[in-house]
Amino acid sequence: MRAKLALFAAFTLAVALSADQATLDQGRKVEQTTCLPCHSLRLIHSQRLPRAAWDRELTKMAGWGWSAKPEDRAALLEFLAANYGDDKPAAPPEKSADGRK
């Protein structure tokens, strides 16, 4: 019985912590429309930040004039944390057109 309860608790926690695909897709759209006017994808995607740090970054951007509906901000936070969290491997360095750097 304890094993079943522990398994249920672990499953419930995993479901609660994972974002659904629709939310991640919405977050990607918000990134495209609200982040890219000022930032390159390379800058954003090279970061590996914990969720709390991504949240602070979004708050900082709001202080500089960025605005988003609460549900769009939440989706963007989920997208960034899921794809560029500190538990994700570092992005490989980009090479120049000639492949040397």
C-alpha positions as CSV (number, residue, x, y, z in Angstrom):
1,M,0.0,0.0,0.0
2,R,2.8,2.4,0.8
3,A,4.5,1.7,-2.5
4,K,1.2,2.5,-4.3
5,L,0.9,5.8,-2.4
6,A,4.5,6.7,-3.1
7,L,4.0,5.9,-6.8
8,F,0.8,7.9,-6.9
9,A,2.5,10.9,-5.2
10,A,5.4,10.8,-7.6
11,F,3.2,10.6,-10.6
12,T,1.0,13.5,-9.3
13,L,4.1,15.6,-8.7
14,A,5.5,14.9,-12.2
15,V,2.2,15.8,-13.8
16,A,1.9,19.0,-11.8
17,L,5.5,20.1,-12.7
18,S,5.4,19.3,-16.4
19,A,3.9,21.8,-18.8
20,D,1.5,20.5,-21.4
21,Q,2.4,20.9,-25.1
22,A,-0.2,23.6,-25.7
23,T,1.3,25.7,-23.0
24,L,4.8,25.2,-24.4
25,D,3.6,26.0,-27.9
26,Q,2.0,29.2,-26.6
27,G,5.2,30.1,-24.8
28,R,7.2,29.7,-28.1
29,K,4.8,32.0,-29.8
30,V,5.1,34.6,-27.1
31,E,8.9,34.4,-27.3
32,Q,8.7,35.0,-31.1
33,T,6.4,38.0,-30.8
34,T,7.7,39.7,-27.6
35,C,11.3,38.7,-27.0
36,L,12.7,38.8,-30.6
37,P,12.1,42.4,-31.3
38,C,14.9,43.2,-28.8
39,H,16.9,39.9,-28.3
40,S,18.4,37.3,-30.6
41,L,17.4,33.6,-30.2
42,R,21.1,32.9,-29.6
43,L,21.1,35.1,-26.6
44,I,17.9,33.6,-25.1
45,H,18.7,30.0,-26.0
46,S,22.3,30.1,-24.7
47,Q,21.0,30.7,-21.2
48,R,20.6,27.9,-18.7
49,L,18.7,29.3,-15.8
50,P,16.5,27.8,-13.1
51,R,12.8,28.6,-13.2
52,A,13.1,31.2,-10.5
53,A,15.8,33.0,-12.5
54,W,13.7,33.0,-15.6
55,D,10.9,34.4,-13.6
56,R,13.2,37.2,-12.4
57,E,14.3,37.9,-15.9
58,L,10.7,38.3,-17.0
59,T,10.0,40.6,-14.1
60,K,13.1,42.6,-15.1
61,M,11.9,42.9,-18.7
62,A,8.5,44.1,-17.4
63,G,10.3,46.8,-15.5
64,W,11.9,47.9,-18.8
65,G,8.5,48.2,-20.5
66,W,7.8,44.6,-21.7
67,S,4.1,43.8,-21.2
68,A,2.2,40.5,-21.7
69,K,-1.1,39.1,-20.6
70,P,-0.7,37.0,-17.4
71,E,-1.4,33.8,-19.3
72,D,1.2,34.7,-22.0
73,R,3.8,35.5,-19.3
74,A,3.0,32.1,-17.6
75,A,3.3,30.2,-20.9
76,L,6.6,32.0,-21.7
77,L,8.0,31.1,-18.3
78,E,7.0,27.4,-18.7
79,F,8.6,27.4,-22.2
80,L,11.8,28.9,-21.0
81,A,12.1,26.7,-17.9
82,A,11.2,23.5,-19.8
83,N,13.6,24.2,-22.7
84,Y,16.4,26.3,-21.2
85,G,16.4,25.4,-17.6
86,D,19.6,24.8,-15.6
87,D,19.0,21.0,-15.9
88,K,19.4,21.2,-19.7
89,P,22.7,20.7,-21.5
90,A,24.5,23.8,-22.7
91,A,23.9,24.7,-26.3
92,P,26.8,23.9,-28.6
93,P,28.7,27.0,-29.8
94,E,27.5,28.3,-33.2
95,K,30.0,28.1,-36.1
96,S,30.6,30.8,-38.6
97,A,29.6,30.3,-42.2
98,D,33.1,29.0,-43.0
99,G,32.8,26.5,-40.2
100,R,36.0,27.6,-38.4
101,K,34.5,29.3,-35.4
